[in-house]
């Protein structure tokens, strides 16, 4: 991919705030730069929203709500379908833009375009299926009518690691349900959301239904929106500490909330596992998106009888991963998002080594420009190591041996998080037991990737509240009304 191709794409990315159907500068002309983590070079300078800009976006969403909520469900669905079709036409632009601002290899970025697009298609179909029920009450004295209604204006806060999919996963069900939204993308990767807002405009989005604010002062801009009594829904994807703070703010208005928070996913390999499947699954579960995913496997809990062979095989595969800028052919490991991510990965590996772990490959930052960390395999990680308690968010595979099923379950559940787990076993009965015993909202049985637009995504415990995707996803943006009518006979 040439520099001319990148420059031409960036020239088409809006650099303003999208409020009330118009692109505008931030108050006072404030701006913020967006950088390529692979090179450290500036990609674009965009508008940096103030508190008053956030208020204007909220005003626009409120003003548009009555009309949009009364728009027939079929029309709402058809708009989402047009957006899906446009995304397929422009998929190469979106893939390249995500690679530039986030760093993931362009092949993976294409996968995210496909995944993110599925939320548009899925919820274009679900828009017409939000139904209620009607029937006689048990006493026969009246009729029960249960109906579903859009919850109201929503505030959607998206993370940096999946710039398109996290936007479509929230925007699509909100629009399908009849809600209007204010979207705040992450400061580090806002460009994809801005380009997506332009796509929605091209698909015929009415003014004010979707508003996008980009800002370097997220807390200051977000709190007044969350405390605005007109807001009825908050959806956030990000860290658990930030989610806890937002929940405290949301309590003031008793807001509906969806929280997709941190993870510490166990990847359990039993002695009867097909190791070829397990290694393939491990490479996907750990190194997809450079390990920067809440669903990334964090703790590889491997039966002692196969731990050495598993470690040998994954180390061989990891040593073959090419590191580089995601636009280059054959690159599998791009940069981490920033210097803090590199330092965190280094600190976690160093702590594990001090406690007796062995680094089989990698284990340190890559010299040169950009924020690269070598893909790493660490074995014999001791209990109490930071790498077993904290979300790694980097290309580090940490292996812990176990001796029996009960120990595997105990190790897997020994975390405050409960987003996803992965289990590899050829025993159907054992697989069923793991479904019952592992404390996670999602599980991959002999697979290394679980995300799907048609399935409910979400966790237990400190990993969050609510579900995104599936038939459950639209109900996060609907509220139920019960009406009793007289007996008609």
Secondary structure as UniProt FT lines:
FT   HELIX           3..11
FT   STRAND          17..19
FT   TURN            20..21
FT   STRAND          22..24
FT   HELIX           27..29
FT   STRAND          31..35
FT   TURN            37..39
FT   STRAND          42..47
FT   HELIX           51..69
FT   HELIX           73..89
FT   HELIX           91..102
FT   HELIX           106..126
FT   HELIX           127..129
FT   STRAND          133..136
FT   TURN            138..139
FT   STRAND          142..150
FT   STRAND          154..157
FT   TURN            161..164
FT   HELIX           165..177
FT   STRAND          181..184
FT   HELIX           187..189
FT   HELIX           191..202
FT   TURN            203..204
FT   TURN            207..208
FT   STRAND          210..212
FT   HELIX           218..227
FT   TURN            229..230
FT   STRAND          233..237
FT   HELIX           240..251
FT   TURN            252..254
FT   STRAND          256..260
FT   STRAND          265..269
FT   TURN            271..272
FT   HELIX           275..287
FT   HELIX           288..291
FT   TURN            294..295
FT   STRAND          297..303
FT   HELIX           304..319
FT   TURN            326..327
FT   TURN            329..330
FT   HELIX           339..354
FT   TURN            355..356
FT   STRAND          358..361
FT   STRAND          376..379
FT   TURN            383..384
FT   HELIX           386..389
FT   STRAND          396..402
FT   HELIX           405..413
FT   STRAND          417..418
FT   STRAND          420..424
FT   HELIX           428..437
FT   STRAND          442..445
FT   TURN            453..454
FT   STRAND          460..461
FT   TURN            462..463
FT   STRAND          464..465
FT   HELIX           470..475
FT   TURN            476..477
FT   STRAND          478..486
//
